[in-house]
Amino acid sequence: MSRVSSDYAGEASQTLSSQTRARWRTFVQTETGSAALLLTAVAAALLWANVDADSYEAVWGAHFTIGFDAHHLSLDLHEWINAGLMSLFFFVVGLEARREFDMGELRDRRWVLLSAVAGLGSMVVPAAIYIAINAGHDSVHGWGTAMSTDTAFALGILAVFGSRLPASLRAFMLSISVVDDLLALLVIAVFYSEGIHVPALLVALGGLLLIAVLRLAGIRKGSYCAVLSVVVWVALYEAGVDPVVTGLAVGALVVAYPAPRGALERASQLFRLFREQPTPELQRSAVQGLFAAISPNERLEQKFLPWVSYGIVPLFALANAGIELSGAKLEAAFTSPITLGILCGCVAGKVIGILGSMAGAQVLTGGRLRPNVGWGSVTAGGAIAGAAFTVSLLIASHAFEGEELDQARIGVLATLVAAFVLSWAVSGVIRLLPEARRARALLGTTDTLTDLAVAVDVRHDRIRGPEKAAVTVVEYGDFECPYCGQAEPAVRELLGHDSDVRFVWRHLPLPDVHPYAELAAEASEAAARQGKFWEMHDLLFARQDALGAEDLLRYAEELGLDMARFRDDLEQGRGARRVAEDVDSADLSGVSGTPTFFINGRRHKGAYDIAALTQAVDQARRQVLATQAGLSKPAG
């Protein structure tokens, strides 16, 4: 494989690969911070509405008009936020749903089907509970307010209990929340929208179809899609359908994929050309090359997520959570079928709906459809899903007015407290279980997706540690890569502290970034032919700044190798085939940067310091323990 060597391009290419590894860590931090800011906004709205209700209503009731003459939209600020800015919230939800579909847990299409079943159950049961409580009252038409889980609050609660619950529960919650949001938006469109204007609806559908065609044709220019998205939004509004569905639909059309190694190499070349001749034209080419290396899905989420998490969603909370509270009003609310229907529907209905639908699907399919986490995690997920806010408030604003709207809002806010308390109780009970049963309750016994395309072969791979260890850590690395050098002490510490972990090294030299990487990889294989692979491996990392041919010969002599044989193996390139096999296996697994780790076949996303690797290894070990507990359970 031929690549252009460049020291300067290395920084750009390594930055791209490190962005992908850091994305998960950044997103988790964003969820936690966003949930805290959201709570602050709710508290501020309540305080404002109770200190000066008139000014609260006046601010959000102020009208703003866009357009001219007969062609204009005139909405109050409250509507612009709920129908306009919240479209961007659902756009981000759609982006992440598509990424899970293309690269995450939803690659297993059985899980897509099960998520749809669970999402449907998590909405039907709460709605049924609401209807049962409100039967005989005019408020029964507000059944939609009890259906939806708030994605931001749910992921925020999950982040709080992160040490108690498995990381895989996040994908579980996200997949169900996406189905939940999609169905809730359809409910708004069908049941809570005024008469549908068919010509405008057809324009909206045509706009979405045109966006899909542009994506399929490979036309990635964002301005085209942005203009078409606005057209779709306006057409849906004119059709009498809540236009927030635009965001989810457009976000779901944006594909996600790992950074292709070819695109990274081209980015390196463009950066090298710019470094040699820093002209505006080459600067633009280099920037375009960098952008092209990352999928549109990830670029757009990185761009919009902070604005949505720290701006739009808190602003929505500030505009919608302001309720005048008093002892009499709270007493009236908690004796009202509206408040009780929402609270009982969300808190009890979500647990019953998710557990019941998944258990039913598993029984009816003979076990072919079952959750990718344990039933304890499913229960905890159902408790977390009881947190209603964003979509529930949207539906409440369509279904109720006046005092009934206040009662609905109080019910929605009460679900946040109840969901947190119930989640804390469920996770606390799970922690009391013996270790093996706790692992099975959290992780289940389902075979997880394998990201590593080429399985570890003890007769072929370079392995350090016990052959039959419970946890296998595979690293694709480059001896000249400084990030691999930073990860090496963590790997050594992990192996030194844990006797039940084995480490597998696979080569992924990046000569376009590191000119001596491929030669160093072949030198390690030449040392392996004399039984000294790991000694050479350690020495190369200890001296990353000196990997020229003369340096490699000096290291071989230092290790006491047969120099004539080593020199001949190196000159004849006898290790090149083995290195190429590792590179091919990296391509099959979608690996483009170094270091990339796989733990028991699953790609490790996040930091690769000792704390992060230890946490990932511990979870992998618990999964093995859960599987063994399931296999050892007596039949019947």
C-alpha positions as CSV (number, residue, x, y, z in Angstrom):
1,M,0.0,0.0,0.0
2,S,1.6,3.3,-1.1
3,R,1.1,6.4,0.8
4,V,2.9,9.8,0.8
5,S,5.0,10.5,3.9
6,S,4.6,13.7,5.9
7,D,5.5,14.7,9.4
8,Y,3.2,17.7,9.3
9,A,0.2,15.8,7.9
10,G,0.5,13.5,10.8
11,E,-0.9,16.1,13.2
12,A,-4.0,16.7,11.0
13,S,-4.7,13.0,10.4
14,Q,-4.2,12.1,14.1
15,T,-6.5,15.0,15.0
16,L,-9.2,13.5,12.9
17,S,-8.9,10.0,14.4
18,S,-8.8,11.5,17.9
19,Q,-11.9,13.5,17.3
20,T,-13.8,10.2,16.7
21,R,-12.4,8.7,19.9
22,A,-13.2,11.8,21.9
23,R,-16.8,12.1,20.5
24,W,-18.3,9.6,22.9
25,R,-16.6,11.2,25.9
26,T,-17.8,14.7,24.9
27,F,-21.3,13.5,24.3
28,V,-21.6,11.9,27.7
29,Q,-20.4,15.1,29.3
30,T,-22.9,17.1,27.2
31,E,-25.8,14.9,28.4
32,T,-24.9,15.4,32.0
33,G,-24.4,19.2,31.6
34,S,-27.5,19.5,29.5
35,A,-29.7,17.7,32.0
36,A,-28.4,20.0,34.8
37,L,-29.0,23.1,32.7
38,L,-32.5,21.8,31.8
39,L,-33.4,21.5,35.5
40,T,-32.1,25.0,36.1
41,A,-34.3,26.3,33.3
42,V,-37.3,24.5,34.7
43,A,-36.7,26.1,38.1
44,A,-36.2,29.5,36.6
45,A,-39.5,29.2,34.7
46,L,-41.3,28.3,37.8
47,L,-39.7,31.1,39.8
48,W,-40.5,33.7,37.1
49,A,-44.1,32.6,36.6
50,N,-44.7,32.8,40.4
51,V,-43.0,36.1,40.9
52,D,-44.4,37.9,37.9
53,A,-46.9,35.8,35.9
54,D,-47.9,38.8,33.7
55,S,-44.4,39.4,32.4
56,Y,-43.9,35.7,31.8
57,E,-47.0,35.5,29.6
58,A,-46.2,38.8,27.9
59,V,-42.7,37.7,26.9
60,W,-43.6,34.4,25.4
61,G,-46.8,35.8,23.9
62,A,-45.0,38.5,21.9
63,H,-45.6,38.1,18.1
64,F,-42.9,38.0,15.5
65,T,-43.6,38.0,11.7
66,I,-41.4,36.7,8.9
67,G,-42.2,37.4,5.3
68,F,-44.0,40.2,3.5
69,D,-47.5,41.1,2.2
70,A,-49.7,38.0,2.0
71,H,-46.7,35.7,2.2
72,H,-45.7,35.6,5.8
73,L,-45.7,33.7,9.0
74,S,-46.8,35.4,12.2
75,L,-46.3,33.4,15.4
76,D,-45.8,34.3,19.0
77,L,-42.4,33.6,20.5
78,H,-43.8,30.5,22.3
79,E,-44.8,29.0,19.0
80,W,-41.5,29.9,17.3
81,I,-39.7,28.0,20.0
82,N,-42.0,25.0,20.1
83,A,-42.5,24.5,16.4
84,G,-39.3,26.1,15.0
85,L,-36.3,25.7,17.3
86,M,-37.4,22.3,18.5
87,S,-37.2,21.1,15.0
88,L,-33.4,21.3,15.5
89,F,-33.7,19.2,18.7
90,F,-35.4,16.4,16.7
91,F,-32.9,16.9,13.9
92,V,-30.1,15.9,16.4
93,V,-32.2,13.0,17.7
94,G,-32.6,11.8,14.0
95,L,-28.9,12.1,13.4
96,E,-28.0,9.9,16.4
97,A,-30.7,7.4,15.5
98,R,-29.2,7.1,12.0
99,R,-25.7,6.7,13.4
100,E,-26.9,3.9,15.7
101,F,-28.6,2.3,12.6
102,D,-25.5,2.6,10.5
103,M,-22.7,2.0,13.0
104,G,-24.2,1.1,16.4
105,E,-26.5,-1.4,18.1
106,L,-29.2,-1.0,15.5
107,R,-27.0,-2.6,12.9
108,D,-28.6,-5.8,14.2
109,R,-32.0,-5.4,12.5
110,R,-33.6,-7.7,15.0
111,W,-32.9,-5.0,17.5
112,V,-34.6,-2.5,15.2
113,L,-37.7,-4.6,15.2
114,L,-37.6,-5.2,19.0
115,S,-37.1,-1.5,19.6
116,A,-40.2,-0.7,17.5
117,V,-42.2,-3.3,19.5
118,A,-40.9,-1.9,22.8
119,G,-41.4,1.7,21.7
120,L,-45.0,0.9,20.7
121,G,-45.6,-0.9,24.0
122,S,-44.1,2.0,26.0
123,M,-46.6,4.4,24.4
124,V,-49.8,2.2,24.2
125,V,-49.8,1.2,27.9
126,P,-49.3,4.7,29.3
127,A,-52.0,6.0,27.0
128,A,-54.3,3.2,28.1
129,I,-53.7,4.0,31.8
130,Y,-54.4,7.7,31.1
131,I,-57.6,6.8,29.3
132,A,-58.7,4.5,32.2
133,I,-58.2,7.3,34.8
134,N,-59.8,9.9,32.6
135,A,-62.7,7.8,31.4
136,G,-65.9,9.8,31.5
137,H,-64.1,13.2,31.6
138,D,-63.7,15.7,28.8
139,S,-59.9,15.5,29.5
140,V,-59.7,11.9,28.0
141,H,-58.7,13.5,24.6
142,G,-55.3,14.4,26.2
143,W,-54.1,10.8,26.3
144,G,-51.2,11.7,24.1
145,T,-49.5,13.7,26.9
146,A,-48.8,10.4,28.8
147,M,-47.0,8.7,25.9
148,S,-43.6,10.2,25.3
149,T,-40.2,9.9,27.0
150,D,-38.0,12.9,27.1
151,T,-34.7,12.0,25.5
152,A,-32.7,14.7,27.1
153,F,-33.9,14.0,30.7
154,A,-33.8,10.2,30.2
155,L,-30.2,10.3,29.0
156,G,-29.4,12.8,31.8
157,I,-30.8,10.4,34.5
158,L,-28.9,7.5,32.9
159,A,-25.7,9.5,33.1
160,V,-26.3,10.1,36.8
161,F,-26.6,6.3,37.4
162,G,-23.8,5.5,35.0
163,S,-21.8,3.6,37.6
164,R,-24.7,1.4,38.5
165,L,-26.0,0.6,35.0
166,P,-24.2,-0.8,31.9
167,A,-23.1,1.4,29.1
168,S,-25.1,-0.7,26.6
169,L,-28.3,0.6,28.3
170,R,-27.7,3.9,26.6
171,A,-28.2,2.4,23.1
172,F,-31.3,0.6,24.5
173,M,-32.7,3.9,25.8
174,L,-31.8,5.8,22.6
175,S,-33.4,3.3,20.3
176,I,-36.6,3.2,22.2
177,S,-36.7,7.0,22.6
178,V,-36.3,7.5,18.9
179,V,-39.3,5.2,18.2
180,D,-41.1,7.0,21.0
181,D,-40.4,10.4,19.5
182,L,-41.4,9.3,15.9
183,L,-44.7,7.8,17.1
184,A,-45.4,10.9,19.3
185,L,-44.9,13.2,16.4
186,L,-47.2,11.1,14.2
187,V,-49.7,11.3,17.1
188,I,-49.4,15.1,17.0
189,A,-49.8,15.2,13.3
190,V,-52.8,12.9,13.1
191,F,-54.7,13.5,16.4
192,Y,-53.7,17.0,17.5
193,S,-53.4,18.9,14.3
194,E,-56.3,20.8,12.7
195,G,-57.7,19.9,9.3
196,I,-55.0,18.6,7.0
197,H,-54.4,20.7,3.8
198,V,-53.5,18.0,1.3
199,P,-51.7,20.1,-1.3
200,A,-49.3,21.6,1.3
201,L,-48.7,18.1,2.7
202,L,-47.8,16.8,-0.7
203,V,-45.3,19.7,-1.1
204,A,-43.7,18.7,2.2
205,L,-43.4,15.1,1.2
206,G,-41.9,16.1,-2.2
207,G,-39.3,18.2,-0.3
208,L,-38.3,15.3,1.9
209,L,-38.1,13.0,-1.2
210,L,-35.9,15.6,-3.0
211,I,-33.5,15.7,0.1
212,A,-33.3,11.9,0.0
213,V,-32.5,12.0,-3.8
214,L,-29.7,14.6,-3.2
215,R,-28.2,12.3,-0.5
216,L,-28.4,9.3,-2.7
217,A,-26.8,11.2,-5.6
218,G,-23.9,12.2,-3.3
219,I,-24.7,15.9,-3.3
220,R,-23.6,16.9,0.2
221,K,-23.9,20.7,0.0
222,G,-25.6,21.6,3.2
223,S,-27.2,24.8,1.9
224,Y,-29.4,22.8,-0.5
225,C,-30.7,20.6,2.3
226,A,-31.1,23.6,4.6
227,V,-33.3,25.4,2.1
228,L,-35.4,22.3,1.3
229,S,-35.8,21.6,5.1
230,V,-37.2,25.1,5.5
231,V,-39.6,24.5,2.6
232,V,-40.7,21.2,4.2
233,W,-41.2,23.0,7.6
234,V,-43.3,25.8,6.1
235,A,-45.3,23.3,4.0
236,L,-46.1,21.1,7.0
237,Y,-47.2,24.2,9.0
238,E,-49.5,25.3,6.2
239,A,-50.8,21.7,5.9
240,G,-51.9,21.9,9.6
241,V,-49.3,19.4,10.8
242,D,-46.9,20.2,13.6
243,P,-43.7,21.0,11.6
244,V,-41.2,19.7,14.3
245,V,-41.4,16.3,12.5
246,T,-39.2,17.9,9.8
247,G,-36.1,17.7,12.0
248,L,-36.5,14.0,12.8
249,A,-37.2,13.1,9.2
250,V,-34.2,15.1,7.8
251,G,-31.8,13.9,10.5
252,A,-32.7,10.3,9.7
253,L,-31.7,10.8,6.1
254,V,-28.0,11.8,6.9
255,V,-25.8,8.8,6.7
256,A,-23.0,7.9,9.2
257,Y,-19.8,5.9,8.5
258,P,-16.4,5.5,10.0
259,A,-13.7,7.8,8.6
260,P,-12.3,6.0,5.5
261,R,-8.6,5.5,5.6
262,G,-8.3,6.6,2.0
263,A,-10.0,9.9,2.9
264,L,-7.6,10.3,5.8
265,E,-4.6,9.8,3.6
266,R,-5.9,12.3,1.1
267,A,-6.5,14.8,3.9
268,S,-2.8,14.2,5.0
269,Q,-1.6,14.9,1.4
270,L,-3.6,18.1,1.1
271,F,-2.3,19.3,4.5
272,R,1.2,18.5,3.4
273,L,0.7,20.6,0.2
274,F,-0.6,23.5,2.2
275,R,2.3,23.2,4.7
276,E,4.7,23.4,1.8
277,Q,2.9,26.3,0.1
278,P,0.4,28.1,2.4
279,T,-1.8,29.7,-0.1
280,P,-5.6,30.4,0.3
281,E,-6.4,28.0,-2.5
282,L,-4.5,25.1,-0.8
283,Q,-5.9,26.1,2.6
284,R,-9.4,25.7,1.2
285,S,-8.5,22.3,-0.3
286,A,-7.0,21.1,3.0
287,V,-10.1,22.2,4.9
288,Q,-12.4,20.4,2.4
289,G,-10.2,17.3,2.7
290,L,-10.5,17.3,6.5
291,F,-14.3,17.7,6.3
292,A,-14.6,14.9,3.7
293,A,-12.9,12.5,6.0
294,I,-15.7,12.6,8.6
295,S,-19.2,11.5,7.8
296,P,-21.9,14.3,7.4
297,N,-23.8,12.8,10.3
298,E,-21.0,13.2,12.8
299,R,-20.1,16.7,11.5
300,L,-23.6,17.9,11.8
301,E,-24.1,16.5,15.2
302,Q,-20.9,18.0,16.5
303,K,-22.1,21.3,15.1
304,F,-25.7,21.4,16.4
305,L,-25.5,19.3,19.6
306,P,-24.1,22.0,21.9
307,W,-26.6,24.6,20.5
308,V,-29.5,22.2,21.1
309,S,-28.3,20.9,24.5
310,Y,-27.2,24.2,26.0
311,G,-29.5,26.6,24.2
312,I,-32.7,25.3,22.5
313,V,-33.9,22.7,25.0
314,P,-33.3,24.9,28.1
315,L,-35.1,27.8,26.2
316,F,-38.0,25.4,25.5
317,A,-38.1,24.5,29.2
318,L,-38.1,28.2,30.2
319,A,-40.9,28.9,27.8
320,N,-43.1,26.0,28.8
321,A,-42.5,25.1,32.4
322,G,-43.8,28.3,34.0
323,I,-46.8,27.5,36.1
324,E,-48.2,29.5,39.0
325,L,-48.0,27.2,42.0
326,S,-50.0,27.4,45.2
327,G,-51.2,24.9,47.8
328,A,-54.7,25.0,46.4
329,K,-53.5,24.6,42.8
330,L,-51.2,21.6,43.7
331,E,-54.1,20.0,45.6
332,A,-56.4,20.5,42.7
333,A,-53.8,19.1,40.3
334,F,-53.0,15.9,42.3
335,T,-56.7,15.2,42.6
336,S,-57.2,15.9,38.9
337,P,-57.5,12.9,36.5
338,I,-55.3,14.8,34.1
339,T,-52.3,15.1,36.5
340,L,-52.8,11.6,37.9
341,G,-53.3,10.1,34.4
342,I,-50.0,11.6,33.2
343,L,-48.1,10.7,36.3
344,C,-49.4,7.1,36.5
345,G,-49.3,6.6,32.8
346,C,-45.6,7.7,32.4
347,V,-44.2,6.2,35.6
348,A,-46.0,2.9,35.8
349,G,-47.0,2.6,32.2
350,K,-43.5,2.9,30.8
351,V,-42.2,0.1,33.0
352,I,-45.1,-2.2,32.3
353,G,-45.2,-1.4,28.6
354,I,-41.5,-1.9,27.9
355,L,-41.2,-5.0,30.1
356,G,-44.4,-6.5,28.8
357,S,-43.8,-5.9,25.1
358,M,-40.2,-7.2,25.2
359,A,-41.2,-10.3,27.2
360,G,-44.1,-10.9,24.8
361,A,-41.8,-10.5,21.8
362,Q,-39.3,-13.0,23.2
363,V,-42.0,-15.6,24.0
364,L,-43.7,-15.2,20.6
365,T,-40.5,-15.5,18.6
366,G,-39.1,-18.4,20.7
367,G,-36.2,-16.3,22.0
368,R,-35.1,-14.9,18.6
369,L,-36.1,-11.4,19.7
370,R,-34.8,-10.5,23.1
371,P,-33.1,-7.4,24.6
372,N,-29.4,-6.8,24.3
373,V,-29.3,-6.1,28.0
374,G,-30.5,-8.0,31.1
375,W,-34.0,-7.8,32.4
376,G,-32.8,-5.7,35.3
377,S,-31.5,-3.1,32.9
378,V,-34.8,-3.3,31.0
379,T,-36.7,-2.5,34.2
380,A,-34.3,0.3,35.0
381,G,-34.7,1.6,31.4
382,G,-38.5,1.5,31.8
383,A,-38.2,3.5,35.0
384,I,-36.0,6.1,33.4
385,A,-38.3,6.3,30.4
386,G,-41.0,7.6,32.7
387,A,-39.4,11.0,32.5
388,A,-41.7,13.1,30.3
389,F,-41.1,16.6,29.3
390,T,-40.5,18.0,25.8
391,V,-42.9,16.1,23.6
392,S,-45.5,15.8,26.4
393,L,-45.5,19.5,26.9
394,L,-45.9,20.0,23.1
395,I,-48.9,17.7,23.1
396,A,-50.3,19.3,26.2
397,S,-50.2,22.7,24.5
398,H,-52.3,21.3,21.7
399,A,-54.7,19.3,23.9
400,F,-55.4,21.7,26.8
401,E,-56.0,25.3,27.7
402,G,-56.1,27.3,30.9
403,E,-56.4,25.4,34.2
404,E,-56.3,22.0,32.4
405,L,-53.0,23.0,30.7
406,D,-51.5,23.9,34.1
407,Q,-52.6,20.5,35.5
408,A,-51.0,18.7,32.6
409,R,-47.8,20.7,33.1
410,I,-47.7,19.8,36.8
411,G,-48.2,16.2,35.9
412,V,-45.4,16.3,33.4
413,L,-43.0,18.0,35.9
414,A,-43.9,15.4,38.5
415,T,-42.8,12.6,36.2
416,L,-39.3,13.9,36.3
417,V,-39.0,13.5,40.1
418,A,-40.9,10.1,40.1
419,A,-38.7,8.7,37.3
420,F,-35.5,9.7,39.1
421,V,-36.7,8.1,42.4
422,L,-37.9,4.9,40.7
423,S,-34.7,4.6,38.7
424,W,-32.7,5.0,41.9
425,A,-34.8,2.4,43.7
426,V,-34.5,-0.2,40.8
427,S,-30.8,0.3,40.4
428,G,-30.3,0.0,44.2
429,V,-32.2,-3.3,44.3
430,I,-30.1,-4.7,41.5
431,R,-26.9,-3.7,43.4
432,L,-28.0,-5.9,46.3
433,L,-27.9,-9.1,44.1
434,P,-24.9,-11.5,44.2
435,E,-22.3,-10.7,41.6
436,A,-23.2,-13.4,39.1
437,R,-26.9,-12.7,39.3
438,R,-26.3,-8.9,39.2
439,A,-24.2,-9.3,36.0
440,R,-26.9,-11.4,34.4
441,A,-29.6,-8.9,35.5
442,L,-27.7,-6.0,34.0
443,L,-26.1,-7.5,30.9
444,G,-28.2,-10.5,30.0
445,T,-27.0,-13.5,28.1
446,T,-27.6,-12.4,24.5
447,D,-24.7,-12.6,22.1
448,T,-23.6,-9.0,21.5
449,L,-22.6,-7.7,18.1
450,T,-19.0,-8.2,17.1
451,D,-17.2,-5.3,15.6
452,L,-13.9,-7.1,15.1
453,A,-14.2,-8.6,11.6
454,V,-11.2,-11.1,11.9
455,A,-11.4,-13.2,15.1
456,V,-8.3,-13.6,17.3
457,D,-6.3,-16.7,16.3
458,V,-3.9,-18.0,19.0
459,R,-1.7,-19.7,16.3
460,H,-1.3,-16.5,14.3
461,D,-1.8,-13.4,16.4
462,R,0.8,-11.7,18.6
463,I,-0.7,-12.4,22.0
464,R,0.6,-11.3,25.5
465,G,-1.2,-12.8,28.5
466,P,-3.0,-16.0,29.4
467,E,-4.3,-17.9,26.3
468,K,-7.7,-18.6,27.8
469,A,-8.3,-15.2,29.5
470,A,-11.9,-14.0,29.9
471,V,-11.2,-10.7,28.3
472,T,-9.3,-10.1,25.1
473,V,-8.0,-6.6,24.2
474,V,-7.0,-6.1,20.6
475,E,-5.1,-3.0,19.5
476,Y,-4.5,-1.8,16.0
477,G,-1.4,0.3,16.3
478,D,1.5,2.1,14.7
479,F,5.0,2.0,16.3
480,E,5.6,5.7,15.3
481,C,2.2,6.9,16.4
482,P,2.5,9.2,19.5
483,Y,-1.0,8.3,20.6
484,C,-0.1,4.6,20.6
485,G,2.9,5.6,22.7
486,Q,0.6,7.3,25.2
487,A,-1.7,4.3,25.3
488,E,1.2,1.8,25.8
489,P,1.7,2.5,29.6
490,A,-2.0,2.0,30.2
491,V,-2.0,-1.3,28.4
492,R,1.1,-2.5,30.3
493,E,-0.5,-1.4,33.6
494,L,-3.8,-3.1,32.7
495,L,-1.9,-6.4,32.0
496,G,0.1,-6.0,35.2
497,H,-2.9,-5.6,37.4
498,D,-5.2,-8.1,35.8
499,S,-4.3,-11.8,35.3
500,D,-7.5,-12.5,33.3
501,V,-6.8,-10.2,30.4
502,R,-4.8,-11.0,27.2
503,F,-3.5,-8.4,24.8
504,V,-3.3,-8.8,21.0
505,W,-1.2,-6.5,18.9
506,R,-2.1,-5.9,15.2
507,H,-0.2,-3.7,12.9
508,L,-1.7,-0.6,11.2
509,P,1.2,1.5,10.1
510,L,0.3,4.8,8.6
511,P,3.2,5.7,6.3
512,D,1.5,8.8,5.0
513,V,1.8,10.2,8.5
514,H,4.7,8.2,9.9
515,P,7.5,7.5,7.4
516,Y,9.2,4.8,9.5
517,A,6.1,3.0,10.7
518,E,6.0,0.3,8.1
519,L,9.7,-0.5,8.4
520,A,9.4,-0.7,12.2
521,A,6.4,-3.1,11.9
522,E,8.4,-5.3,9.5
523,A,11.4,-5.2,12.0
524,S,9.1,-6.4,14.8
525,E,8.1,-9.3,12.6
526,A,11.7,-10.1,11.8
527,A,12.4,-10.2,15.5
528,A,9.3,-12.5,15.9
529,R,11.0,-15.0,13.5
530,Q,13.6,-15.3,16.3
531,G,11.1,-15.4,19.1
532,K,11.7,-11.8,20.2
533,F,8.5,-10.0,19.0
534,W,7.4,-8.5,22.4
535,E,11.0,-7.5,23.3
536,M,11.2,-5.6,20.0
537,H,7.7,-4.2,20.5
538,D,8.6,-2.7,23.8
539,L,11.9,-1.3,22.6
540,L,10.3,0.3,19.6
541,F,7.8,2.1,21.8
542,A,10.5,3.1,24.2
543,R,12.4,4.8,21.4
544,Q,9.7,6.1,19.0
545,D,11.8,9.1,18.0
546,A,14.5,6.9,16.4
547,L,13.1,4.3,14.0
548,G,15.3,4.5,11.0
549,A,17.0,1.5,9.4
550,E,20.2,1.9,11.3
551,D,18.3,2.3,14.6
552,L,16.4,-0.9,14.0
553,L,19.6,-2.8,13.3
554,R,21.1,-1.4,16.6
555,Y,18.0,-2.6,18.5
556,A,18.3,-6.0,17.0
557,E,21.9,-6.2,18.1
558,E,20.9,-5.0,21.6
559,L,18.3,-7.8,21.8
560,G,21.0,-10.4,20.9
561,L,19.4,-11.4,17.6
562,D,21.2,-13.2,14.8
563,M,22.1,-10.0,12.8
564,A,22.7,-11.7,9.5
565,R,19.3,-13.3,9.6
566,F,17.6,-10.2,10.9
567,R,19.2,-8.0,8.2
568,D,18.2,-10.5,5.5
569,D,14.6,-10.7,6.7
570,L,14.3,-7.0,6.8
571,E,15.9,-6.4,3.4
572,Q,13.7,-9.1,1.8
573,G,10.6,-7.8,3.4
574,R,9.6,-11.1,4.8
575,G,7.4,-9.5,7.5
576,A,5.5,-7.3,4.9
577,R,2.9,-10.0,4.2
578,R,2.0,-10.4,7.8
579,V,1.8,-6.6,8.2
580,A,-0.5,-6.4,5.2
581,E,-2.8,-9.1,6.6
582,D,-3.2,-7.0,9.7
583,V,-3.9,-3.9,7.6
584,D,-6.5,-5.8,5.6
585,S,-8.2,-7.0,8.8
586,A,-8.3,-3.4,10.0
587,D,-10.0,-2.3,6.8
588,L,-12.6,-5.1,7.3
589,S,-13.3,-3.8,10.8
590,G,-13.6,-0.2,9.7
591,V,-10.4,0.9,11.4
592,S,-8.8,4.1,10.0
593,G,-6.8,5.6,12.9
594,T,-4.5,4.5,15.6
595,P,-4.7,3.3,18.3
596,T,-8.0,1.5,17.9
597,F,-9.0,-1.0,20.6
598,F,-11.5,-3.9,20.5
599,I,-12.5,-5.5,23.8
600,N,-14.0,-8.9,23.4
601,G,-14.8,-8.1,19.9
602,R,-16.5,-4.8,20.6
603,R,-14.9,-1.5,19.5
604,H,-13.9,0.6,22.4
605,K,-15.2,4.2,22.1
606,G,-13.7,6.8,24.3
607,A,-10.4,7.4,26.1
608,Y,-7.7,4.9,26.3
609,D,-6.2,5.8,29.6
610,I,-6.0,3.2,32.4
611,A,-9.3,4.3,34.0
612,A,-11.2,4.0,30.7
613,L,-9.7,0.7,29.6
614,T,-10.2,-0.8,33.1
615,Q,-13.8,0.2,33.1
616,A,-14.4,-1.3,29.6
617,V,-12.6,-4.5,30.6
618,D,-14.6,-4.8,33.8
619,Q,-17.8,-4.5,31.8
620,A,-16.6,-7.1,29.3
621,R,-15.8,-9.4,32.2
622,R,-19.3,-8.9,33.7
623,Q,-20.8,-9.8,30.3
624,V,-18.8,-13.0,30.3
625,L,-19.9,-13.7,33.9
626,A,-23.5,-13.1,33.0
627,T,-23.3,-15.4,30.0
628,Q,-21.8,-18.1,32.1
629,A,-24.5,-17.7,34.7
630,G,-27.1,-18.1,32.0
631,L,-25.5,-21.2,30.6
632,S,-25.2,-22.8,34.1
633,K,-28.8,-22.0,35.0
634,P,-30.8,-25.3,35.2
635,A,-33.3,-25.8,32.3
636,G,-36.9,-25.1,33.2
